């Protein structure tokens, strides 16, 4: 007599980025699936970047909102994404996970440099039982090693980490799942190079796989971003053959008309209020408004550039105006308002940049296609690149001239810019990855400064009356306008 197939449903999300408005829909869908299937046949996983500090519910509660809503939704494990790992300090993340997560956090390629062990609040892997099956979970995150070392973590090669865990887990489990916050290309490489993985659940590059990819016996699935979809996999396992014999996967749109879980919606309302209350803390009282212009020089942009120069002890400060979303009115300024205008988890950095590369970026900053360029990823949370805001230099230009010929002179202090000299520049990490201005990625001796965000630097500058006065001074002079 043949043995009946053992069936399992896997529900998965990735890259929510604190789009809490989707969570009541996701929770309702997950609950409906659990009502249709026996409870022990449903497994619910998140593949990282659930948290995003641009959202007041996350920032104002130190991500308690995320974890408690995940608890209520019934998640059974998550992997650390770069938004969790790099935008929170390890101490803060440890405290909130220990006190609020009722599910394991998996970090198979994360090592605490102080102990040379997996951080105590993480698990290197996890085995659970569903539908009479032993299921092994491996969780890996993208190895932004330079950044993680500044936070005290060693993030090892994820492919090597998965390979090591396969050797340990494969003899113990029926089904092996890799929770991969690595991106689609890495998932494909993993499937092609490593034996023994049944399913890869992906994220990080925000890709949607409407149906699973099948590569060398491994199924690859992913559910996009922002909770726009929930992933749904149904599989059948034949214990006689010791393998998956059927697997069907899809993504389910979480549209506006989708049913909502009222209890999760109520929790969200609670954390929205709690987050707003926490962020109502006063930063300073502004004596005057500070204007912002994405397409021209403005005091608020100058102030941030000056703050970066001072924070990094540099000769020159550079930042794009698009990092800031709005100007500021005079009067009481709160943490919440600062988050509104500067939401990106962008860090300051210090580097050496040649005068020639600086000049190229300044020229490009005057070209419309650069000003209007939309940026995706790299922590950017704005609409367009905008212009370059600067400090420590003054620029004379003629806007009537052809692109790349508009700058007549650049002064560093009182001296003319030397094209073959390297200058110490305080700027933002985004530029070092080639985003925005390619020439700024050619900097040398880059030092990233964590955990501060540029809004922390802006807050410091906004408390300095002299800095605000200096921000009114023009850095750019258009001689074509002066002549007319």
HELIX and SHEET records of a PDB file:
HELIX    1   1 UNK A   20  UNK A   22  5                                   3    
HELIX    2   2 UNK A   23  UNK A   36  1                                  14    
HELIX    3   3 UNK A   39  UNK A   41  5                                   3    
HELIX    4   4 UNK A   56  UNK A   61  1                                   6    
HELIX    5   5 UNK A   64  UNK A   73  1                                  10    
HELIX    6   6 UNK A   82  UNK A   87  1                                   6    
HELIX    7   7 UNK A   90  UNK A  100  1                                  11    
HELIX    8   8 UNK A  145  UNK A  150  1                                   6    
HELIX    9   9 UNK A  158  UNK A  169  1                                  12    
HELIX   10  10 UNK A  170  UNK A  172  5                                   3    
HELIX   11  11 UNK A  184  UNK A  193  1                                  10    
HELIX   12  12 UNK A  262  UNK A  278  1                                  17    
HELIX   13  13 UNK A  299  UNK A  311  1                                  13    
HELIX   14  14 UNK A  321  UNK A  323  5                                   3    
HELIX   15  15 UNK A  335  UNK A  341  1                                   7    
HELIX   16  16 UNK A  355  UNK A  365  1                                  11    
HELIX   17  17 UNK A  368  UNK A  371  1                                   4    
HELIX   18  18 UNK A  429  UNK A  432  1                                   4    
HELIX   19  19 UNK A  438  UNK A  442  5                                   5    
HELIX   20  20 UNK A  454  UNK A  462  1                                   9    
HELIX   21  21 UNK A  465  UNK A  470  1                                   6    
HELIX   22  22 UNK A  479  UNK A  483  1                                   5    
SHEET    1   A 6 UNK A 104  UNK A 106  0                                        
SHEET    2   A 6 UNK A  77  UNK A  79  1                                        
SHEET    3   A 6 UNK A  42  UNK A  46  1                                        
SHEET    4   A 6 UNK A   6  UNK A  13  1                                        
SHEET    5   A 6 UNK A 229  UNK A 238 -1                                        
SHEET    6   A 6 UNK A 243  UNK A 253 -1                                        
SHEET    1   B 2 UNK A 110  UNK A 112  0                                        
SHEET    2   B 2 UNK A 153  UNK A 155 -1                                        
SHEET    1   C 6 UNK A 126  UNK A 130  0                                        
SHEET    2   C 6 UNK A 133  UNK A 141 -1                                        
SHEET    3   C 6 UNK A 175  UNK A 181  1                                        
SHEET    4   C 6 UNK A 199  UNK A 202  1                                        
SHEET    5   C 6 UNK A 218  UNK A 222  1                                        
SHEET    6   C 6 UNK A 213  UNK A 215 -1                                        
SHEET    1   D 2 UNK A 282  UNK A 286  0                                        
SHEET    2   D 2 UNK A 331  UNK A 334 -1                                        
SHEET    1   E 5 UNK A 388  UNK A 391  0                                        
SHEET    2   E 5 UNK A 316  UNK A 320 -1                                        
SHEET    3   E 5 UNK A 422  UNK A 428  1                                        
SHEET    4   E 5 UNK A 347  UNK A 354 -1                                        
SHEET    5   E 5 UNK A 444  UNK A 453 -1                                        
SHEET    1   F 4 UNK A 415  UNK A 416  0                                        
SHEET    2   F 4 UNK A 407  UNK A 412 -1                                        
SHEET    3   F 4 UNK A 393  UNK A 397 -1                                        
SHEET    4   F 4 UNK A 476  UNK A 478  1                                        
END                                                                             
